[in-house]
Amino acid sequence: MSNDLDELLKQGDKDNLVTNWEKDRIKSKIGVIDFAKAMQQMDRSSIPKDKMVQATIDHLMRVIADNIDDKEKADEIMWSKVLYAKEGS
C-alpha cells in the first residue's frame, strides 16, 4: 500500500488523494429544509410536460441565486440561467 502512495506522489497526482469541497463552497443563507420548500413552491400545473425540465432548472437557478451571499456569483448564475434558457428555445 505504501508503494502505491509513493507512486502517486511521484506522479504528481497528490491532488487526487483528498478533495476539499469546503474551499470551493459558496456561502448561502438557506438551509436544506428551506431549499426544499422553495423548490416545492414552483407551480407545475400550467407547465407543459415537454417544458417541465427547463422550468425546473430555471426555478432551481433562481432559488440558488436568490439565496447565496456572494452577489457576484448570484449575477453569474442568473446570466447562466438566461443563456441556458436561450439554448433550450
NORDAZI-V508164 format. One line per field, one symbol per residue. ss: DSSP state (h for helix, s for strand, l for the rest). psi: psi as a letter, one per 40 degrees, with the letter a starting at -180 (. if undefined). burial: 1 if it has 9 or more other ideal C-beta (glycine too) atoms within 8 Angstrom, else 0. Layout:
ss=???
psi=???
burial=???
//
This chain:
ss=lhhhhhhhhhlllhhhlllllhhhlllslllhhhhhhhhhllllllllhhhhhhhhhhhhhhhhhhhsllhhhhhhhhhhhhhhhhhhl
psi=ddddddddddeffddedhhgdddehhiiehiddddddddeehhedehideeddddddddddddddeeidhddddddddddddddddde.
burial=00000001100000000000000000000000001001100000001000010111111111111011000011101101100110000
//
